[in-house]
Amino acid sequence: MPGYEFVKSSYSGGNAGQECVEVARNVPSIVAVRDSKWLDGPVLIVGPVAWEAFRAGLGRSSG
């Protein structure tokens, strides 16, 4: 990984085995996301605009 500094989501549970993600925003023009239980697994890379659109969509109700 090119120097990503991952931080666990504040929405993630603290218990081992729970679903949680980590996000790295320290690389310019890149937001990297990974599963905190699979540190050597795949990393999703998106741009900051797409990341902010995703985050904004999380707060909307689906109905």
C-alpha positions as CSV (number, residue, x, y, z in Angstrom):
1,M,0.0,0.0,0.0
2,P,1.5,3.4,-0.9
3,G,1.6,4.9,2.6
4,Y,-2.1,4.7,3.4
5,E,-2.8,5.6,7.0
6,F,-6.1,3.8,7.7
7,V,-8.4,4.9,10.5
8,K,-11.3,2.8,11.7
9,S,-14.7,4.2,11.1
10,S,-16.4,5.7,14.2
11,Y,-19.5,3.7,13.3
12,S,-17.7,0.4,13.6
13,G,-18.2,-1.7,16.6
14,G,-15.3,-2.4,19.0
15,N,-15.9,-6.1,19.3
16,A,-13.6,-8.5,17.4
17,G,-15.3,-10.1,14.4
18,Q,-17.8,-7.3,13.9
19,E,-18.2,-5.6,10.6
20,C,-16.1,-2.5,10.3
21,V,-14.2,-0.5,7.7
22,E,-11.1,1.6,7.7
23,V,-10.6,4.7,5.6
24,A,-7.4,6.4,4.6
25,R,-7.5,10.0,3.4
26,N,-3.9,11.0,3.7
27,V,-3.0,10.5,0.0
28,P,-3.9,13.5,-2.1
29,S,-6.9,12.9,-4.5
30,I,-7.5,9.4,-3.1
31,V,-9.8,7.9,-0.5
32,A,-8.9,4.3,0.3
33,V,-11.3,1.9,2.1
34,R,-10.7,-1.6,3.4
35,D,-12.2,-4.2,5.6
36,S,-10.5,-4.0,9.0
37,K,-10.7,-7.8,9.5
38,W,-8.8,-8.3,6.2
39,L,-5.9,-6.0,6.4
40,D,-4.1,-7.6,3.4
41,G,-7.3,-7.8,1.4
42,P,-8.5,-5.6,-1.4
43,V,-8.6,-1.8,-1.1
44,L,-11.3,0.2,-2.7
45,I,-10.0,3.5,-4.2
46,V,-12.3,6.4,-4.9
47,G,-11.9,10.1,-5.5
48,P,-12.8,12.7,-2.8
49,V,-15.9,13.8,-4.7
50,A,-17.2,10.3,-5.0
51,W,-16.5,9.6,-1.4
52,E,-18.3,12.7,-0.2
53,A,-21.3,11.8,-2.4
54,F,-21.3,8.3,-0.9
55,R,-21.2,9.7,2.7
56,A,-24.0,12.2,1.9
57,G,-26.1,9.4,0.6
58,L,-25.7,7.4,3.8
59,G,-27.8,10.0,5.7
60,R,-30.8,9.8,3.3
61,S,-33.8,7.6,3.9
62,S,-34.6,5.2,1.1
63,G,-38.4,5.8,1.3
